[in-house]
């Protein structure tokens, strides 16, 4: 019986992992479709698409899936009509929450996102209620352990005309205006630095400190939102510490 239980647990774990992988592939496929739709299907000319494909490859998404998503985005292959919708609301402690979604059915996503807020101590607000607390920025992350010469990284960021370059633990974070994102990302690459991540994001203008218990509740809300197939990104102005994440 012990052996049976052991293999049953392994089988269940594999099933859970496969389900998570399938969910992630679905999200990335949608991301690739939108990138291809907005900037064309050539990743050498469409930086957003290139990084979307890089993300997909990093989690072993099959080549056929990637190519199919690109073709759906460019219209070369029939697919769902996807719509980008951003939801705004409040999490535990009144912190701001911004949710970016890609959906083929607005009514379903509206209901699902509202329900997740309600079940996890938050509430969905009206458009504009917290959006002003965030700003769109191009964000390029470099592995500080891989690139130990901080001065060289800072110099590359300055020469690329980035707004800021800061080290945060094991990462360098280079930020720029969205209109400069492609040029800055290309210049950083040309200087010999391969980003761990590069995309345009919503960053909080300022962060709000919360206690550990509230921080854990905010993280549970974010996790529940990210678990929804239609949700692509979730942002908050809560200052989430390592202690909260470890807890």
N, C-alpha and C positions, 0 to 999 in steps of 0.2 A: 504493500500500500504506500510505503514511503516513496518508493521509486515512481509509482504512478502519480502521486501528488507532486513530486519534483518535476516530472515532465509536463504535467498539466500546468504548473506555474510557469514553466519556460514557454510553453505554447501560448498561454495567456499573455505573457510579457511580449512575445513576438507579435501577437495580434494587436496589442496596444501600440507597439512601436510602428507596425505597418500602417495602422490607422492614422497615427500622427504624421507619418511620412506622406501618406496620400493627401491629408489635409493641407500640409505645407506645399506639396506639389500643385494642388489646386489653386492656392493663393498665389504662388509664383507664376503659374500659367496665366492668371488674370493680369498680374503685374506686367508680364511680357506682352500680352495682348494690347494693353493700354499704351505701353511704351512704343510699340510698333505702330499703333494707330495714330499716335500723336507725332511721331518723328520718323516714320518709315522703317522698313524691315532690314536695313543694312546696319549691323552693329558697329561697323567702322565709322559710320557717319552719324549714328544715333547713340550718344554716350549713355543715356538712360537705359536703352535697350541692352547695350553691352553689359552694364552692371547687373541688370535683371537676369541676363543669361548666365553671367558669372555666379550669381547667387544660386541659380538653379543647378548649375554644374557642381557647386560646392556641396550640395545635398544629394548628389547622384541622381538627379532627375534625368530620365532617359532622353537621348538626343531626339527621338521621334516626337516626344511630348513637347520639347522646346520648339522644334521646327513647326509643329502643328499650331502652337500658340502664336508664333510669329505670323504665320499665314492667315490665321483668323483675325489677327490685329490689322493686317494690311488689306483684308478683304479678299485674299486669294482663296480662302476656304470659308465656307459658311460657318457661322458660329452665333453665339448669343450676342445681343446688343447690350453691351455693358455700360453702366452709368456710374460716374464718380459722385458720391454724396458724402459730405462731412457733417457729422452730428456733434453737438456741443452739450455739455451738461456739467453736473457737480458730483463729486465723489464724497466719500466719508470725510468729515471735517470741513466740508465746503470747498475742497480743492477743485481746480478746474480740470476738466477732462475733454479732450478733443479726439474724435474717432473718425478715421478716414476709411471709407468703404468702397468696394466695387461690387455692383449688383446688377442682376438682370431682372429684378423684381423689387421695385421701391417699397411697395406695401409690406412685403415680407420682412425686409431689412428694417424698416421703421419699427415694426412690432417687436422683432427679435432684440434690437438694440435697446429699446425702451424697457423690455422685460428684464434684460441683464442689469441695467441700471437699478431698477426697482428691487430686484432680488439681492443686490449686493451693496445696499446702503447708500445708493446714489439716486439722482433723479435727472432725467433728460431735460434740457432746457430748450429755449427757442434759439433760432439762428442769430448769432451775434452776441449771445449772452456771455461767452468767455473767449471768443475768437480773438478779441483785441488784446488779450494777455499773451498771445503767441505771435511769432514772426517767422516768415518763410526764410530759410537759409540753406545754402548749399553746404553740406557737411562731408568732409573727407577724413576718414580715420586711418591712421598708420600704426602699425605694431611697433611700439617703442623698444621691445626686446630685439626685434629684427633690425631696427635702424637706431643704433645706440648713439650716433653722432647727432646730438640735439641741435647743434649749431647749423649743421648741413640741412636739416629738416626746416629749421626756422628760415634759413636763407632761401631755400626753394619756395617756401610759402610767400615770403616777401616779394621775391622776383616774379611769382605768379600773380601778384597783386591781390592776394587774399586779404580779408578783413582782419582775421586773427589766427594765431596758431598757439595752442596751449597744450601742455602735457598734463594728462589726467591719468595717473597710475601707469598702466602699461600701454596707454594709447596717446598718440598725438591727435588732437582735434583741430582741423583746419576748417574755418568757416568763411563764407563769402556770400555776396548777393546772388539770388537765383539766376539773374541775367549773366553773371560771370562764372557760373558753375562749370560749364563745359570747358571754358578756356583755362580755368584754374586747375581742374582735374587733369586735363591734358598736359599742362605745364608741370604739375607734380610728377606725373608718370614719366614725362620726358627727362626729368631730373634724376630718374632711376628709382623712384619710390612707387611700389605697387600697393594701392589702398586695400585695406581689409573691407572697407565699405565706402561707398560714395553715392549720395543721393540728396535730393532736396527734401528738407523736413520742416516741420513746425516745431520751433524751439520756444520754450517759455522766456519771456522778457526778464522776469525775475522768478525765483523759486520761493515756495512757502514751506517753512519748517513745520513738521508734524511729529507727534510722539510715535514711539515704536508701534503701539497697538493700532493707531490710526493708519500708520504707514503700511502695516500688514493688511489692513482692510482695503486700502487703496490698491495694493498689489493684487489682492484677490479679485477686485473688480476689473482691473486691467487684464488679468489672466482669463477671466470669464469672457470679456469682450473679444480678446484675441483668439479665443477658441471658436468663435463664430466664423464660418466659412467666408462670409462677405466682408469681414473686417480685415483691412490691410495693415493699418498702423494705429496705435493709440498713444496719445501724448498727455502728460500731466504737468502741472507746475509744482506739484508736491516734491519736496526734497527727499528722495528715497535713498536711504543710506545702506551701506553694505550689511549692517546689523539687521535691518528690516528684511532684506533679501535672504539672508541666511536663516532668519527665523521662519 
